[in-house]
Amino acid sequence: MIKATNLSELHLFAGGGEEREVRLCLSRGNDPNLPDVDGWTPLHWACFRHQPKMVALLLEHGSLVSCKTFSGDTPLHAAATEGSVECLKLVLDAAASQDADYLLESQNNVGYTPLMWTASKGLLPAANFLLTRGCNVAAVNQEGDTALHVAASNGQVAMVALLLEQGSNVDAKNKSGDTALHCSAIEGHVPVSLLLLKRGAGDEVPNIAGQTPIDLARFWGQDTTAMAKFKTQRTARLRKGPSGV
């Protein structure tokens, strides 16, 4: 997300956690909101590099929490992509007098929210923190994917479990009509697929092209043995009924 090109001293020192040098730059009147060639401010750098002391210092000197990079990421996105809970808290607390809700729901140029960054990497503590602060699990990106789709696509089993516990719709569809189960099946993430099935995901739900999750898995050459076995066992249980007879 970040490129070390054409950076000011303040960018470098903030990202490197050099407090004395950061204070010196600020005392000389360096702009704490100066963007680099990619639109990253020193605050973005400090959040991305997990430098909570630098984040606090920059915020004290007027760094704006709402600044976006040219790819649309806020400092909250930068902190989320590396799972820095301390930096997430500092930024949101600073935004309390501005608009914390805006930051939580802010989307970058491809529609990613901070929660989606944590979902993609399985950063559970950061995701938990964002969820406790009220982020929307049902938010969608430009492809119509929710955080659950993102987590499933990346094989993040524990994240999928967390998002389901927090109310994610297991059968929510993106713009292609794919559910999270389609996404995990395409990538061959069997543990995720089995978890979704156990939580009630529809294995016969078609996407826009009329393909079920197993159809897609087969098309992309993924092993469907476990999914097919689960389906067979579930069908057998349903036929027996509640009494098992």
N, C-alpha and C positions, 0 to 999 in steps of 0.2 A: 504493500500500500504506500510505502514511503520511499523516496529516492534521495540519496545524499548528493544533490547537485545544487550549485549556486546558493549555498546556505550562508546566512549571517553568523557571526560569532554567537549571538544569542540563541539561535536555533541549535547550534552544535553543543553549546554549554548546557542548555536546558535538557536536551536529549541525553547528555552524558552525566547529568546529575552534579555538575560543577557549581555548587551554590555560591561560592565566593565570586566566581567569574560572572555568574548570572546577575548577582547583586551589583557588581561593578558596571556591567552593560546597562542595567536599568538606571543606575545613578547617572550615567552619561547621557541618558535620554533616548536610549534605543527603544524603538517602537515594539511593544510586546505583542502587537497584532500584525506585524509585518509578515506577509506570506512569502514562501519560497516559490520556485518556478512551478510547483505542483499545487500551490495554494495552501500548503501546510504552514501554520503559525508555530511559534515556539511552544504554545500550549499543546498543539497536536503532537509534536515531537515528544514532549514530556509525558503525555498520556500513553503514547504508543510504546515508549521505552520504559514504562512503569517507574516513573520518577515522582512519587507523590509529594515529596518536599518541594520539588521544582514546580509542580502544579499549583500547590498552595501559594508559593511565592509569586508566581506569575499572576494568579488570580488577585492577589493583594495589590498588584500593580496594574490592574486594569485589563487583563486579558479577557477577551470576550468568549463566552462558552458557546455562542451561536455561530461562530465563524465556520464556514464550510470550505473544504478544499475544492479544487476544480472537478473532482470526481464526486463531490457532494457529501463528503464525510465531515461530521462535526467532531470536536474533541471527544465526545461521548462514544462515537463510533471507534475512534482511535484507541480509547481505553478498552472498549469491549472486544476488539479484535485480538487483544493479547490477554484478556481476562483479568485486567487490573481492577479489582474491587475497590481498593483505596482511591484510585484515581476516579473511578465511576462515582463514588460517593462525594468526593470533593467537587466534581463538576456539577452534579445534581444539586448539592447543597448550595453552591454558588448561584445556581439558576433559580433557586426558590423565590428570589425577589424578582426574577425575570419570568421565565416560562419553562419550568421543568417538564411539564407535559409535552411541550413542543419537542424538546430534546429526546424524550423517550420514544416518541412516535416519528421523529425525523427520519426521512429516507434519503439515501444517496442516489446517485444517478441511475442505478439499476434497481432501485426500490428497496435496498437492504436497510433494515432498522438495526439499531445496536443489538437487539436480541437475536436477530438472524446471524450476526457475526459470531456470537457466542454459540449459537446452535450449530453452525458449520464446523466448529472446532471442538465441540463437546466441553466447553468451559463452564462447568456446572456452578461453581460458586458465583461467577459473574452473572450467569443467567438467573440464578436464584435471587440475587440482589436486585436485578432489574425487574423481576416479577414482583418482588415485595414492594417495589416503588411504583407499581401500577402499569407496567408496559402491557400492550395489547397482544395476546398470543394469536389473535385472529388476523393481525395485519398481514397484508400481502405485498409482494414485490411486483415488478413489472411483468413477470411471467405468471402472476397469480399464485405463486408459492407462499405458503405460510412458513413460520419457523419450523413447524413439524415436517413439512416437505424437505426443507433444507437439512435438518438433522437426519432424516431418513436417507436422503441422497448421499450423505457423507458417512453413513454407517455408525452414527452416534447413538448406541443403544440406551445408555443412561439418560441422555438428553431427551430422547424420544419418550422415555418413561416419565421424566419430569414434566414435559410439555403436556402429555396426556393427563397427568395428575392435576395440572393447572387449567384444564378445560379445553385443550385443543380438540377440534373436531377430527376424529380419526379418519373420516371419509370425505373431508373437505377436498374439493377439486381445484386444480389450477386452470389456466386458460386452455391447456391441451386436454383437460378432462381427467388428468392424472391425479390420483390420491397419493398419500405418503407411501402406501403399499406398492403402487406402481413404481414410485421413485426408488425404493429399496430393492425391488425385484429387478429393475433394469440394471442396477449396479452389482447385483449378486450379494447383497448384504443379508444373508440368511438370518442371523440373530435378530436383526431389526424386523425383518418380515414376519418372523414367528411371534415376536412381541406384539406387533400390530394385529396379527390374526387373533392372538389370545385376548387382546383388548377390544375385539369386535369388528375389526376392519373387514370390509366386504371383499371376498376373493373373486366374486363374480361381477364386480362393478366395472362397467366398460368406460373407456375414455372416449374422446371424440371420434377416434378412428375405430371404435368398437372393440378395442383390445382390453382384455382383463389383465391383472398383474401377472398371472402365469403365462399368458400369451406373450407379453412383453419380455419376460425373463427368457422364454424359449427363443424368441426372435433374436435376442442379443447373446445367445449361447450360454446363459447362466444355468446352473444346476437347480432344477425345480423339485428335486426329490423330497426335500423336507417340507416344502409348501404343499405338495401333492399328498404327502403322508398325513399332514395336519388336516387337510380338507377331508380325506377319507375317514380319519378318526372322528372328526366332528360330525360328519354325516351319519356315521354309525351310532354315535351317542344320541343324535336327534331322533333316529329311528327307534331306538330303545325307549325313548321318553324319559321323564323325570324319575320313574321307578327303576330304570335300568333293565326293564324286561320287554 
